[in-house]
């Protein structure tokens, strides 16, 4: 699989938007939304909810910065971010099943259920905007290219 790939201007814009979202979300894990994010940590996780929120916030900021700034590893960051979105999905499901409110907007079963359908969108967004999906489909004998 290629480690970097030419991406379009639209992909780059969406990649930067996703990166900024990740840095912001990570920062909010550590500060003003810390308690809200604890509502997403399932009770079966064998760690302190606060520790999980802090660690996931740090990971989110690192992934966002890497996606935005580390050009030659963008494809890899797309895959890792997609995996991250998959790994945190059980927390979103647990929040729905347990009926835990958070963020002021996730205050009903309906809103928590609707939110579940956005996780696949985030996964696709990460893979598409970083060129990860395209890099995976290109045979290894083609010359890699990169773009802004």
C-alpha positions in Angstrom: 0.0 0.0 0.0 1.2 3.5 -0.8 2.2 5.7 2.1 1.1 9.0 0.4 -1.2 9.7 -2.5 -2.3 12.7 -4.6 -5.4 14.2 -3.1 -7.7 16.8 -4.6 -8.3 20.3 -3.2 -11.7 19.3 -1.9 -10.2 16.3 -0.1 -7.5 18.5 1.4 -10.1 21.0 2.6 -12.2 18.2 4.2 -9.0 16.6 5.7 -8.1 19.9 7.4 -11.6 20.4 8.6 -11.6 16.9 10.1 -8.1 17.5 11.6 -9.3 20.8 13.2 -12.4 19.0 14.5 -10.2 16.3 16.1 -7.9 18.8 17.8 -10.9 20.7 19.1 -12.6 17.5 20.3 -9.4 16.4 22.0 -9.0 19.7 23.7 -12.6 19.6 24.9 -11.9 16.1 26.4 -9.3 17.7 28.6 -11.2 20.8 29.6 -14.8 22.0 29.3 -16.6 18.8 28.1 -14.7 16.3 30.3 -17.8 15.2 32.2 -19.9 14.9 29.1 -17.3 12.6 27.5 -17.3 10.4 30.6 -21.0 9.6 29.8 -19.7 7.8 26.7 -17.3 5.5 28.5 -19.1 2.2 29.0 -19.3 0.8 32.6 -17.5 -2.4 31.5 -14.3 -0.5 30.6 -11.8 -1.5 33.4 -10.3 1.9 33.7 -11.3 5.2 35.4 -13.8 7.0 33.1 -11.7 10.2 33.6 -8.5 8.5 32.6 -10.2 7.1 29.4 -11.5 10.6 28.5 -8.0 12.1 29.1 -6.2 9.5 27.1 -8.7 9.5 24.2 -8.5 13.3 24.1 -4.7 13.2 23.8 -5.0 10.6 21.0 -7.6 12.7 19.2 -5.3 15.8 19.3 -2.3 13.7 18.0 -4.4 12.2 15.2 -5.7 15.6 14.2 -2.3 17.2 14.2 -0.8 14.3 12.3 -3.6 14.3 9.7 -3.1 18.0 9.1 0.7 18.3 9.3 2.5 15.0 8.5 2.1 15.0 4.8 4.1 11.8 4.0 2.1 9.8 6.6 -1.3 11.1 5.7 -2.5 7.8 4.4 -1.6 6.0 7.6 -3.2 8.7 9.7 -6.4 8.2 7.7 -6.4 4.5 8.5 -5.6 5.0 12.2 -8.2 7.7 12.6 -10.8 5.4 10.9 -9.8 2.6 13.4 -10.1 5.1 16.3 -13.6 5.9 15.2 -14.4 2.2 15.1 -12.9 1.6 18.6 -14.9 4.4 20.3 -18.2 3.4 18.7 -19.0 1.0 21.5 -19.0 4.0 23.8 -21.6 5.7 21.6 -23.7 2.6 21.6 -23.4 2.2 25.4 -24.4 5.9 25.8 -27.6 5.2 23.7 -28.4 1.9 25.5 -27.8 3.4 28.9 -29.8 6.6 28.1 -27.0 8.9 29.3 -27.4 12.6 28.4 -24.4 14.6 27.3 -23.5 17.9 25.5 -27.0 19.3 25.9 -28.0 17.9 22.5 -27.8 14.2 23.4 -30.7 14.4 25.7 -33.1 11.9 24.2 -33.0 8.3 22.9 -33.8 9.7 19.4 -30.8 12.1 19.4 -28.5 9.5 20.7 -29.7 7.0 18.1 -29.3 9.5 15.2 -25.8 10.2 16.4 -24.9 6.5 15.9 -25.4 6.9 12.2 -22.8 9.6 11.9 -19.9 7.3 13.0 -19.7 5.6 9.6 -19.7 9.0 8.0 -16.6 9.9 10.1 -14.9 6.7 9.1 -15.5 7.3 5.4 -14.5 11.0 5.8 -11.1 10.0 7.4 -10.3 7.4 4.7 -11.4 9.5 1.8 -9.9 12.9 2.8 -6.5 11.4 3.6 -6.4 9.4 0.4 -6.2 6.2 2.4 -8.9 4.3 0.5 -7.4 5.2 -2.8 -3.9 4.3 -1.7 -5.1 0.8 -0.6 -6.7 0.2 -4.1 -3.6 1.2 -6.1 -1.2 -1.6 -7.0 2.2 -1.4 -5.3 4.1 -1.1 -8.7 2.6 2.3 -9.5 4.7 5.4 -8.6 3.4 7.2 -5.5 2.5 10.9 -5.9 1.6 13.6 -3.4 -0.1 16.9 -3.5 -0.5 19.8 -0.9 
